[in-house]
Amino acid sequence: MAGSSPTPEPVYSRKRRSLRASFAPNRRPHLILPDGRHPVLDVSLHGLRIRHIEPVRPELGSHLNGTLEFPEPRPPLTIEGIVIRVQSADVVIEYAEGVLPPDWVMAEVERNQSNAAGNGGPKG
């Protein structure tokens, strides 16, 4: 049909286009916020998801500042972001691309893919 525009891509498929890495419990970084220390469940170049079980939850749209501590020898990073999802035990924080070192994120993504294919290193 002449003049018809393409069907827009559903939002849910755009949201998951970014590569993400998940962490085994013994390899999780932690995000230190004013209300405590929270394990990082997964990361991407644009955001991270933390386990947050404190009784007072961050509000959707609120700005958070914290420090990301890594399990391996890597200096801590300051993280500033906006809460984009609050669930019963998880909080998702979006930040600007480049906040996390892209080489570290990509190495974690590759580790996940390798482990999923059965080629990964030690199981923890």
N, C-alpha and C positions, 0 to 999 in steps of 0.2 A: 504494500500500500504506500503510495507516494505521500511524503510529508509526515509519516508516522515516526515517532521517536522510539528508541529502544526501551524496553522494559527496565526500570531501575533495578539495580542489584539489591536484594534484601539486606537490611542492616546487619542481621546476625551473621551473614557470610563475610561482610566487610570487617567485622570486629575481630574475627579469628584468623585473618590473613597474616598477621604478624607472627613470626616464629617465636615459640616460647620454650623455655626449659623448666622442667620440674626437678625437685631435689629429693633424694632419699633422706630420711630423718637424720642420719649421721653426717650429711653434707650440707645441711641447710644454713644459709646465712641468716642473720637476725636483724630486724629493724628495731632500733631503740627509739621509742617515742616517749613523751612525757609520762604516759600511763603505764609504761613497762617495756619489756623485751618480747618481741613477737617473731616467731619463726616465719621465714619466707617460704611459701609453698611453690611458687613459680615466678619466673621473670620473663620479660620480653624487652625489646629496645624501647618500648613506650610505657611500661608499667610493671607493677608487681602485685602479687596477691599474698596477703599475710594471714596467718591464723590469729584471730583476735577474739578472745573469750572473756575479756574484762566486762564487768557489768555495765559500765558506761561506754557506749559505742560512739565512734566518730560519726558525725552527721554527713549525709550525702551532700556533696558540693563543698565540704569544708577543706581548708588548706592544712596540710600536715608537713611538719619539718621533723626530720629524724636523722639518725646515723645508721648506715648499713654496715654491719660487721660480717666479715667473711670467715669461714672455717679454715681456709688455707692462708698462708702468709701473703696478705694483700692489705694495704692500708684501708682503714674505714673510709666510707664516702658519705658526704652529706646528701640527703635526699629531700627534695621539696616537691610536693605534688598535691593533686586534688583527688578527694575520695569520689570515685565514680560508681561504686557498688558496695552495699553493706548487706551481708547475709548473716545467718544465725551464728556462724563461727568464723567467717572470712570477711576481709575487707580488701577491695581492689583500689590501688592508688595509681593514677596516671601521672606521668611526668614527661618532660620534654625529651625528645630523642637526644642521645649523647650524654645523658646523666650517668648511665652505667656504661662502663667501657665496652664498646661493641665487640672487641675481640674476646672478652670474657663471656659475654652473652652467647656469642656464636660458638665458642668452645663448649659451653654447657649444652647448647642445642645439639651439637654434634655428638656429645657424650650420650645424651638421651636417645638419639637416633641409633647410635651404635649399640647401646644396651637393648633397645627394642628389637633390633635385628639379630640379637644373640651374639654379637661380636664384641660386646663390652668387656671392660676390665673387671676388677673384683666386685663382687656383690656384697653390699653392706647390710 
